[in-house]
């Protein structure tokens, strides 16, 4: 076998060994999201621009940047307004936990919401009276 082929085989073996190590299900940790991460994610998901949110709250872009980085924190009232403006659940913004979920291994599922499961027939109620 030539030295070129040996070098390729050695490189392939190292690559295979490295790939096997990186795709292990136990590899690494999932970093937690901070409140600032969740606020920023909510803005992006909703399509609200940073300047628009700053104007809406009556604060500067620098204040929002400070909240995103975790240097300072918004009040609970501001987080509630943020939730309403972005359409993201307040509980998730505040704690990182989805509403109705109590954690791994159990808890409630998200509630089923049906705004009009049966139309109201006021006329038939009126006629039968």
BAVODO-826440 format. One record per atom (N, C-alpha, C): residue number from 1; residue in three letters; x, y, z. Coordinates in Angstrom, 2 decimals. Each point is the difference from the previous one (the first is absolute). Layout:
// residues N
(atom NUM; "ALA"; (X; Y; Z))
...
***
This chain:
// residues 129
(atom 1; "UNK"; (0.86; -1.18; 0.00))
(atom 1; "UNK"; (-0.86; 1.18; 0.00))
(atom 1; "UNK"; (0.90; 1.24; 0.00))
(atom 2; "UNK"; (-0.34; 0.97; -0.79))
(atom 2; "UNK"; (0.84; 1.19; -0.09))
(atom 2; "UNK"; (-0.20; 0.89; 1.22))
(atom 3; "UNK"; (0.95; 0.88; 0.22))
(atom 3; "UNK"; (-0.10; 0.90; 1.15))
(atom 3; "UNK"; (-1.18; 0.95; -0.14))
(atom 4; "UNK"; (-0.39; 0.33; -1.23))
(atom 4; "UNK"; (-1.15; 0.87; -0.23))
(atom 4; "UNK"; (-1.28; -0.68; 0.48))
(atom 5; "UNK"; (-0.14; -1.28; -0.37))
(atom 5; "UNK"; (-1.20; -0.74; 0.43))
(atom 5; "UNK"; (-0.05; -0.17; 1.51))
(atom 6; "UNK"; (1.15; -0.23; 0.63))
(atom 6; "UNK"; (0.05; -0.14; 1.45))
(atom 6; "UNK"; (-0.43; 1.31; 0.65))
(atom 7; "UNK"; (0.48; 1.12; -0.52))
(atom 7; "UNK"; (-0.38; 1.31; 0.54))
(atom 7; "UNK"; (-1.48; 0.26; -0.13))
(atom 8; "UNK"; (-0.59; -0.39; -1.13))
(atom 8; "UNK"; (-1.44; 0.17; -0.22))
(atom 8; "UNK"; (-0.78; -0.87; 0.97))
(atom 9; "UNK"; (0.44; -1.24; 0.16))
(atom 9; "UNK"; (-0.68; -0.91; 0.94))
(atom 9; "UNK"; (0.08; 0.53; 1.43))
(atom 10; "UNK"; (1.16; 0.50; 0.39))
(atom 10; "UNK"; (0.15; 0.55; 1.35))
(atom 10; "UNK"; (-0.91; 1.22; 0.17))
(atom 11; "UNK"; (-0.04; 0.85; -0.99))
(atom 11; "UNK"; (-0.86; 1.18; 0.06))
(atom 11; "UNK"; (-1.47; -0.40; 0.07))
(atom 12; "UNK"; (-0.38; -1.01; -0.81))
(atom 12; "UNK"; (-1.38; -0.47; 0.00))
(atom 12; "UNK"; (-0.36; -0.59; 1.36))
(atom 13; "UNK"; (0.92; -0.75; 0.59))
(atom 13; "UNK"; (-0.26; -0.61; 1.31))
(atom 13; "UNK"; (-0.20; 1.09; 1.06))
(atom 14; "UNK"; (0.85; 1.04; -0.04))
(atom 14; "UNK"; (-0.14; 1.10; 0.95))
(atom 14; "UNK"; (-1.33; 0.71; -0.19))
(atom 15; "UNK"; (-0.40; 0.23; -1.25))
(atom 15; "UNK"; (-1.26; 0.66; -0.31))
(atom 15; "UNK"; (-1.17; -0.83; 0.49))
(atom 16; "UNK"; (0.05; -1.31; -0.27))
(atom 16; "UNK"; (-1.07; -0.89; 0.44))
(atom 16; "UNK"; (-0.09; -0.02; 1.52))
(atom 17; "UNK"; (1.14; -0.08; 0.66))
(atom 17; "UNK"; (0.02; -0.02; 1.46))
(atom 17; "UNK"; (-0.56; 1.31; 0.56))
(atom 18; "UNK"; (0.37; 1.12; -0.60))
(atom 18; "UNK"; (-0.50; 1.30; 0.44))
(atom 18; "UNK"; (-1.50; 0.10; -0.22))
(atom 19; "UNK"; (-0.48; -0.45; -1.17))
(atom 19; "UNK"; (-1.42; 0.07; -0.29))
(atom 19; "UNK"; (-0.79; -0.86; 0.98))
(atom 20; "UNK"; (0.50; -1.18; 0.32))
(atom 20; "UNK"; (-0.68; -0.87; 0.94))
(atom 20; "UNK"; (-0.10; 0.67; 1.37))
(atom 21; "UNK"; (1.02; 0.73; 0.37))
(atom 21; "UNK"; (-0.01; 0.66; 1.30))
(atom 21; "UNK"; (-1.00; 1.16; 0.03))
(atom 22; "UNK"; (-0.12; 0.74; -1.09))
(atom 22; "UNK"; (-0.84; 1.20; 0.02))
(atom 22; "UNK"; (-1.49; -0.30; -0.16))
(atom 23; "UNK"; (-0.36; -1.18; -0.54))
(atom 23; "UNK"; (-1.41; -0.29; -0.17))
(atom 23; "UNK"; (-0.55; -0.88; 1.12))
(atom 24; "UNK"; (0.79; -0.20; 1.02))
(atom 24; "UNK"; (-0.45; -0.77; 1.15))
(atom 24; "UNK"; (-1.19; 0.68; 0.64))
(atom 25; "UNK"; (-1.03; -0.77; 0.40))
(atom 25; "UNK"; (-1.16; 0.63; 0.61))
(atom 25; "UNK"; (0.30; 0.67; 1.34))
(atom 26; "UNK"; (1.10; -0.36; 0.63))
(atom 26; "UNK"; (0.35; 0.59; 1.29))
(atom 26; "UNK"; (0.92; 1.21; -0.13))
(atom 27; "UNK"; (0.36; 0.35; -1.22))
(atom 27; "UNK"; (0.98; 1.06; -0.22))
(atom 27; "UNK"; (-0.57; 1.36; 0.36))
(atom 28; "UNK"; (0.72; 0.74; 0.81))
(atom 28; "UNK"; (-0.32; 1.39; 0.29))
(atom 28; "UNK"; (-1.19; 0.21; 0.90))
(atom 29; "UNK"; (-0.27; 1.26; 0.23))
(atom 29; "UNK"; (-1.13; 0.42; 0.81))
(atom 29; "UNK"; (-0.82; 0.99; -0.78))
(atom 30; "UNK"; (-1.25; 0.08; 0.31))
(atom 30; "UNK"; (-0.85; 1.01; -0.61))
(atom 30; "UNK"; (0.08; 1.24; 0.87))
(atom 31; "UNK"; (0.52; 1.10; -0.55))
(atom 31; "UNK"; (0.11; 1.20; 0.83))
(atom 31; "UNK"; (-1.37; 0.59; 0.28))
(atom 32; "UNK"; (-0.22; 0.47; 1.21))
(atom 32; "UNK"; (-1.30; 0.61; 0.31))
(atom 32; "UNK"; (-0.12; 1.37; -0.66))
(atom 33; "UNK"; (-1.24; 0.34; -0.34))
(atom 33; "UNK"; (-0.25; 1.33; -0.54))
(atom 33; "UNK"; (-0.28; 0.94; 1.15))
(atom 34; "UNK"; (0.59; 1.17; -0.07))
(atom 34; "UNK"; (-0.27; 1.02; 1.00))
(atom 34; "UNK"; (-1.29; 0.73; -0.37))
(atom 35; "UNK"; (-0.48; 0.82; 0.91))
(atom 35; "UNK"; (-1.18; 0.81; -0.32))
(atom 35; "UNK"; (0.29; 0.89; -1.20))
(atom 36; "UNK"; (1.20; 0.56; -0.05))
(atom 36; "UNK"; (0.39; 0.84; -1.13))
(atom 36; "UNK"; (-0.05; -0.76; -1.32))
(atom 37; "UNK"; (0.46; -1.25; 0.02))
(atom 37; "UNK"; (-0.07; -0.84; -1.20))
(atom 37; "UNK"; (-1.45; -0.18; -0.44))
(atom 38; "UNK"; (-0.87; -0.27; 0.97))
(atom 38; "UNK"; (-1.42; -0.23; -0.32))
(atom 38; "UNK"; (-0.67; 1.28; -0.50))
(atom 39; "UNK"; (0.33; 1.15; 0.57))
(atom 39; "UNK"; (-0.56; 1.26; -0.48))
(atom 39; "UNK"; (0.40; 0.24; -1.45))
(atom 40; "UNK"; (1.28; -0.22; -0.28))
(atom 40; "UNK"; (0.49; 0.21; -1.36))
(atom 40; "UNK"; (-0.63; -0.99; -0.97))
(atom 41; "UNK"; (-0.13; -1.25; 0.40))
(atom 41; "UNK"; (-0.61; -1.04; -0.84))
(atom 41; "UNK"; (-1.46; 0.35; -0.29))
(atom 42; "UNK"; (-0.71; 0.51; 1.01))
(atom 42; "UNK"; (-1.41; 0.38; -0.18))
(atom 42; "UNK"; (-0.13; 1.12; -1.03))
(atom 43; "UNK"; (0.91; 0.96; 0.05))
(atom 43; "UNK"; (-0.03; 1.09; -0.98))
(atom 43; "UNK"; (0.18; -0.54; -1.41))
(atom 44; "UNK"; (1.01; -0.84; -0.18))
(atom 44; "UNK"; (0.29; -0.54; -1.33))
(atom 44; "UNK"; (-1.16; -0.84; -0.51))
(atom 45; "UNK"; (-0.56; -0.83; 0.87))
(atom 45; "UNK"; (-1.10; -0.88; -0.42))
(atom 45; "UNK"; (-1.25; 0.79; -0.37))
(atom 46; "UNK"; (-0.22; 1.12; 0.66))
(atom 46; "UNK"; (-1.20; 0.80; -0.26))
(atom 46; "UNK"; (0.17; 0.97; -1.16))
(atom 47; "UNK"; (1.24; 0.26; -0.38))
(atom 47; "UNK"; (0.24; 0.96; -1.08))
(atom 47; "UNK"; (0.04; 1.44; 0.47))
(atom 48; "UNK"; (-0.09; 0.23; 1.29))
(atom 48; "UNK"; (0.09; 1.36; 0.55))
(atom 48; "UNK"; (1.46; 0.42; 0.00))
(atom 49; "UNK"; (0.28; 1.18; -0.52))
(atom 49; "UNK"; (1.37; 0.50; -0.05))
(atom 49; "UNK"; (0.41; 0.56; 1.37))
(atom 50; "UNK"; (1.29; -0.04; 0.27))
(atom 50; "UNK"; (0.53; 0.48; 1.28))
(atom 50; "UNK"; (-0.39; 1.46; 0.23))
(atom 51; "UNK"; (0.17; 0.86; -1.01))
(atom 51; "UNK"; (-0.34; 1.41; 0.17))
(atom 51; "UNK"; (-1.49; 0.19; 0.24))
(atom 52; "UNK"; (-0.83; -0.80; -0.67))
(atom 52; "UNK"; (-1.45; 0.09; 0.21))
(atom 52; "UNK"; (-0.37; -0.36; 1.43))
(atom 53; "UNK"; (0.64; -1.05; 0.55))
(atom 53; "UNK"; (-0.29; -0.38; 1.38))
(atom 53; "UNK"; (0.51; 1.07; 0.97))
(atom 54; "UNK"; (1.16; 0.54; -0.27))
(atom 54; "UNK"; (0.53; 1.06; 0.86))
(atom 54; "UNK"; (-0.95; 1.20; 0.01))
(atom 55; "UNK"; (-0.47; 0.40; -1.18))
(atom 55; "UNK"; (-0.94; 1.11; -0.08))
(atom 55; "UNK"; (-1.30; -0.33; 0.72))
(atom 56; "UNK"; (-0.49; -1.22; -0.16))
(atom 56; "UNK"; (-1.25; -0.44; 0.61))
(atom 56; "UNK"; (0.09; 0.06; 1.53))
(atom 57; "UNK"; (1.19; -0.38; 0.53))
(atom 57; "UNK"; (0.18; 0.00; 1.46))
(atom 57; "UNK"; (0.48; 1.34; 0.53))
(atom 58; "UNK"; (0.41; 0.91; -0.89))
(atom 58; "UNK"; (0.49; 1.30; 0.43))
(atom 58; "UNK"; (1.40; -0.07; 0.59))
(atom 59; "UNK"; (0.83; -0.92; -0.52))
(atom 59; "UNK"; (1.38; -0.12; 0.46))
(atom 59; "UNK"; (0.92; 0.06; -1.22))
(atom 60; "UNK"; (1.30; 0.02; 0.25))
(atom 60; "UNK"; (0.96; 0.07; -1.11))
(atom 60; "UNK"; (0.37; -1.40; -0.48))
(atom 61; "UNK"; (0.58; -0.05; -1.19))
(atom 61; "UNK"; (0.53; -1.28; -0.52))
(atom 61; "UNK"; (1.09; -0.54; 0.92))
(atom 62; "UNK"; (0.76; 0.90; 0.61))
(atom 62; "UNK"; (1.06; -0.42; 0.92))
(atom 62; "UNK"; (-0.58; -0.72; 1.22))
(atom 63; "UNK"; (-1.17; 0.44; 0.44))
(atom 63; "UNK"; (-0.65; -0.68; 1.13))
(atom 63; "UNK"; (-0.37; -1.41; -0.40))
(atom 64; "UNK"; (-0.57; -0.18; -1.19))
(atom 64; "UNK"; (-0.33; -1.34; -0.46))
(atom 64; "UNK"; (1.25; -0.85; -0.13))
(atom 65; "UNK"; (1.06; 0.57; -0.52))
(atom 65; "UNK"; (1.27; -0.72; -0.12))
(atom 65; "UNK"; (0.51; -0.44; 1.37))
(atom 66; "UNK"; (-0.17; 0.85; 0.98))
(atom 66; "UNK"; (0.40; -0.34; 1.37))
(atom 66; "UNK"; (-0.84; -1.14; 0.55))
(atom 67; "UNK"; (-1.29; -0.03; -0.33))
(atom 67; "UNK"; (-0.86; -1.11; 0.43))
(atom 67; "UNK"; (0.40; -1.29; -0.70))
(atom 68; "UNK"; (0.29; 0.09; -1.31))
(atom 68; "UNK"; (0.39; -1.19; -0.75))
(atom 68; "UNK"; (1.28; -0.62; 0.56))
(atom 69; "UNK"; (0.95; 0.84; 0.36))
(atom 69; "UNK"; (1.30; -0.50; 0.49))
(atom 69; "UNK"; (-0.05; -0.43; 1.46))
(atom 70; "UNK"; (-1.05; 0.40; 0.71))
(atom 70; "UNK"; (-0.11; -0.36; 1.42))
(atom 70; "UNK"; (0.67; 0.99; 0.95))
(atom 71; "UNK"; (0.50; 1.11; -0.53))
(atom 71; "UNK"; (0.60; 1.01; 0.88))
(atom 71; "UNK"; (-1.04; 0.59; 0.94))
(atom 72; "UNK"; (-1.21; 0.20; -0.51))
(atom 72; "UNK"; (-1.13; 0.45; 0.82))
(atom 72; "UNK"; (-1.21; -0.84; -0.38))
(atom 73; "UNK"; (-1.05; 0.11; 0.79))
(atom 73; "UNK"; (-1.21; -0.78; -0.26))
(atom 73; "UNK"; (-1.21; 0.92; -0.07))
(atom 74; "UNK"; (-0.93; -0.31; -0.90))
(atom 74; "UNK"; (-1.24; 0.77; -0.03))
(atom 74; "UNK"; (-0.88; -0.39; 1.18))
(atom 75; "UNK"; (-0.92; 0.87; 0.35))
(atom 75; "UNK"; (-0.93; -0.31; 1.08))
(atom 75; "UNK"; (-0.98; -1.07; -0.48))
(atom 76; "UNK"; (-0.70; -0.61; 0.93))
(atom 76; "UNK"; (-1.00; -1.00; -0.35))
(atom 76; "UNK"; (-1.09; 0.61; -0.87))
(atom 77; "UNK"; (-0.37; 1.25; 0.27))
(atom 77; "UNK"; (-1.01; 0.68; -0.81))
(atom 77; "UNK"; (0.44; 0.16; -1.44))
(atom 78; "UNK"; (1.27; 0.32; -0.21))
(atom 78; "UNK"; (0.53; 0.14; -1.35))
(atom 78; "UNK"; (-0.01; -1.35; -0.71))
(atom 79; "UNK"; (0.34; -1.07; 0.72))
(atom 79; "UNK"; (-0.01; -1.33; -0.61))
(atom 79; "UNK"; (-1.43; -0.38; -0.39))
(atom 80; "UNK"; (-0.98; 0.40; 0.81))
(atom 80; "UNK"; (-1.40; -0.27; -0.36))
(atom 80; "UNK"; (-0.39; 0.75; -1.28))
(atom 81; "UNK"; (0.41; 1.24; -0.11))
(atom 81; "UNK"; (-0.28; 0.78; -1.21))
(atom 81; "UNK"; (0.72; -0.64; -1.19))
(atom 82; "UNK"; (1.23; -0.45; 0.21))
(atom 82; "UNK"; (0.77; -0.67; -1.05))
(atom 82; "UNK"; (-0.75; -1.23; -0.51))
(atom 83; "UNK"; (-0.55; -0.76; 0.93))
(atom 83; "UNK"; (-0.76; -1.21; -0.36))
(atom 83; "UNK"; (-1.22; 0.36; -0.84))
(atom 84; "UNK"; (-0.71; 1.03; 0.40))
(atom 84; "UNK"; (-1.18; 0.42; -0.76))
(atom 84; "UNK"; (0.37; 0.50; -1.39))
(atom 85; "UNK"; (1.05; 0.78; -0.08))
(atom 85; "UNK"; (0.43; 0.58; -1.28))
(atom 85; "UNK"; (0.52; -1.06; -0.98))
(atom 86; "UNK"; (0.69; -1.02; 0.53))
(atom 86; "UNK"; (0.61; -1.01; -0.88))
(atom 86; "UNK"; (-0.86; -1.24; -0.17))
(atom 87; "UNK"; (-1.00; -0.17; 0.85))
(atom 87; "UNK"; (-0.84; -1.19; -0.08))
(atom 87; "UNK"; (0.64; -1.24; 0.59))
(atom 88; "UNK"; (1.02; 0.18; 0.80))
(atom 88; "UNK"; (0.71; -1.10; 0.65))
(atom 88; "UNK"; (-0.49; -0.10; 1.44))
(atom 89; "UNK"; (-0.22; -1.20; 0.53))
(atom 89; "UNK"; (-0.51; -0.13; 1.37))
(atom 89; "UNK"; (0.92; 0.66; 1.04))
(atom 90; "UNK"; (-0.62; 0.73; 0.91))
(atom 90; "UNK"; (0.74; 0.67; 1.07))
(atom 90; "UNK"; (0.81; -0.99; 0.81))
(atom 91; "UNK"; (-0.59; -1.15; 0.33))
(atom 91; "UNK"; (0.69; -1.00; 0.82))
(atom 91; "UNK"; (1.30; -0.44; -0.65))
(atom 92; "UNK"; (-0.01; -0.20; -1.31))
(atom 92; "UNK"; (1.23; -0.41; -0.69))
(atom 92; "UNK"; (1.04; 1.12; 0.03))
(atom 93; "UNK"; (-0.44; 1.24; -0.24))
(atom 93; "UNK"; (0.96; 1.11; 0.05))
(atom 93; "UNK"; (0.63; 0.12; 1.38))
(atom 94; "UNK"; (-0.81; -0.15; 1.02))
(atom 94; "UNK"; (0.46; 0.21; 1.37))
(atom 94; "UNK"; (0.84; -1.17; 0.52))
(atom 95; "UNK"; (-0.43; -1.24; -0.27))
(atom 95; "UNK"; (0.65; -1.16; 0.62))
(atom 95; "UNK"; (0.66; -0.96; -0.97))
(atom 96; "UNK"; (-0.39; 0.07; -1.27))
(atom 96; "UNK"; (0.52; -0.96; -0.97))
(atom 96; "UNK"; (-0.83; -1.26; -0.09))
(atom 97; "UNK"; (-1.05; -0.08; 0.79))
(atom 97; "UNK"; (-0.85; -1.19; -0.01))
(atom 97; "UNK"; (-1.26; 0.27; -0.81))
(atom 98; "UNK"; (-0.38; -0.97; -0.82))
(atom 98; "UNK"; (-1.21; 0.16; -0.81))
(atom 98; "UNK"; (-1.23; -0.07; 0.89))
(atom 99; "UNK"; (-1.03; 0.78; -0.29))
(atom 99; "UNK"; (-1.21; -0.03; 0.81))
(atom 99; "UNK"; (-0.64; -1.39; -0.02))
(atom 100; "UNK"; (-0.47; -0.46; 1.16))
(atom 100; "UNK"; (-0.68; -1.27; 0.10))
(atom 100; "UNK"; (0.93; -1.19; 0.11))
(atom 101; "UNK"; (1.30; 0.21; -0.11))
(atom 101; "UNK"; (0.95; -1.10; 0.10))
(atom 101; "UNK"; (0.71; 0.11; 1.35))
(atom 102; "UNK"; (-0.03; -1.09; 0.76))
(atom 102; "UNK"; (0.59; 0.03; 1.33))
(atom 102; "UNK"; (1.40; -0.59; 0.04))
(atom 103; "UNK"; (0.53; -0.34; -1.13))
(atom 103; "UNK"; (1.37; -0.51; -0.02))
(atom 103; "UNK"; (0.07; -1.40; -0.57))
(atom 104; "UNK"; (1.21; -0.53; -0.09))
(atom 104; "UNK"; (0.17; -1.31; -0.60))
(atom 104; "UNK"; (-0.68; -1.10; 0.81))
(atom 105; "UNK"; (-0.53; -0.97; -0.70))
(atom 105; "UNK"; (-0.57; -1.16; 0.67))
(atom 105; "UNK"; (-1.40; 0.18; 0.51))
(atom 106; "UNK"; (-0.67; 1.06; -0.35))
(atom 106; "UNK"; (-1.37; 0.14; 0.48))
(atom 106; "UNK"; (-0.50; 1.41; -0.15))
(atom 107; "UNK"; (-1.16; 0.22; 0.50))
(atom 107; "UNK"; (-0.58; 1.33; -0.07))
(atom 107; "UNK"; (-1.07; 0.09; -1.06))
(atom 108; "UNK"; (-0.61; 1.13; -0.03))
(atom 108; "UNK"; (-1.07; 0.25; -0.96))
(atom 108; "UNK"; (0.57; 0.22; -1.38))
(atom 109; "UNK"; (-0.80; -0.25; -1.00))
(atom 109; "UNK"; (0.38; 0.37; -1.35))
(atom 109; "UNK"; (-0.59; 1.38; -0.27))
(atom 110; "UNK"; (0.38; 0.58; -1.11))
(atom 110; "UNK"; (-0.55; 1.31; -0.34))
(atom 110; "UNK"; (-1.50; -0.13; -0.21))
(atom 111; "UNK"; (-0.77; 0.98; 0.45))
(atom 111; "UNK"; (-1.45; -0.10; -0.11))
(atom 111; "UNK"; (-0.47; 0.06; -1.45))
(atom 112; "UNK"; (-1.07; -0.72; -0.29))
(atom 112; "UNK"; (-0.64; 0.07; -1.30))
(atom 112; "UNK"; (-0.85; 1.26; -0.02))
(atom 113; "UNK"; (0.16; 0.79; -1.02))
(atom 113; "UNK"; (-0.77; 1.23; -0.09))
(atom 113; "UNK"; (-0.84; -0.06; -1.27))
(atom 114; "UNK"; (-1.30; 0.12; 0.17))
(atom 114; "UNK"; (-0.90; 0.03; -1.14))
(atom 114; "UNK"; (-0.97; 1.13; 0.24))
(atom 115; "UNK"; (0.14; 1.05; -0.75))
(atom 115; "UNK"; (-0.80; 1.20; 0.25))
(atom 115; "UNK"; (-1.45; -0.15; -0.43))
(atom 116; "UNK"; (-0.30; -0.99; -0.81))
(atom 116; "UNK"; (-1.37; -0.12; -0.48))
(atom 116; "UNK"; (-0.32; -1.47; -0.27))
(atom 117; "UNK"; (-0.06; -0.80; 1.08))
(atom 117; "UNK"; (-0.19; -1.41; -0.25))
(atom 117; "UNK"; (-1.44; -0.32; -0.40))
(atom 118; "UNK"; (-0.98; 0.78; 0.42))
(atom 118; "UNK"; (-1.39; -0.14; -0.44))
(atom 118; "UNK"; (-0.59; 1.39; -0.15))
(atom 119; "UNK"; (-0.51; 0.33; -1.17))
(atom 119; "UNK"; (-0.62; 1.32; -0.17))
(atom 119; "UNK"; (-1.21; 0.14; 0.91))
(atom 120; "UNK"; (-0.20; 1.18; 0.50))
(atom 120; "UNK"; (-1.14; 0.26; 0.87))
(atom 120; "UNK"; (-1.23; 0.29; -0.86))
(atom 121; "UNK"; (-1.05; -0.75; 0.24))
(atom 121; "UNK"; (-1.24; 0.17; -0.77))
(atom 121; "UNK"; (-1.03; 0.68; 0.90))
(atom 122; "UNK"; (0.07; 1.32; 0.07))
(atom 122; "UNK"; (-0.91; 0.72; 0.89))
(atom 122; "UNK"; (-1.44; -0.08; -0.50))
(atom 123; "UNK"; (-0.20; -0.14; -1.30))
(atom 123; "UNK"; (-1.36; -0.01; -0.54))
(atom 123; "UNK"; (-0.78; -1.22; 0.45))
(atom 124; "UNK"; (0.64; -1.19; 0.02))
(atom 124; "UNK"; (-0.72; -1.20; 0.44))
(atom 124; "UNK"; (-0.32; 0.07; 1.48))
(atom 125; "UNK"; (0.89; 0.61; 0.79))
(atom 125; "UNK"; (-0.31; 0.18; 1.42))
(atom 125; "UNK"; (-1.17; 0.96; 0.18))
(atom 126; "UNK"; (-0.07; 1.03; -0.82))
(atom 126; "UNK"; (-1.05; 0.98; 0.08))
(atom 126; "UNK"; (-1.35; -0.63; -0.38))
(atom 127; "UNK"; (-0.02; -0.81; -1.06))
(atom 127; "UNK"; (-1.25; -0.60; -0.49))
(atom 127; "UNK"; (-0.54; -1.02; 1.00))
(atom 128; "UNK"; (0.86; -0.69; 0.70))
(atom 128; "UNK"; (-0.48; -1.06; 0.91))
(atom 128; "UNK"; (-0.53; 0.57; 1.31))
(atom 129; "UNK"; (0.23; 1.26; 0.25))
(atom 129; "UNK"; (-0.45; 0.59; 1.28))
(atom 129; "UNK"; (-1.44; 0.42; -0.02))
***
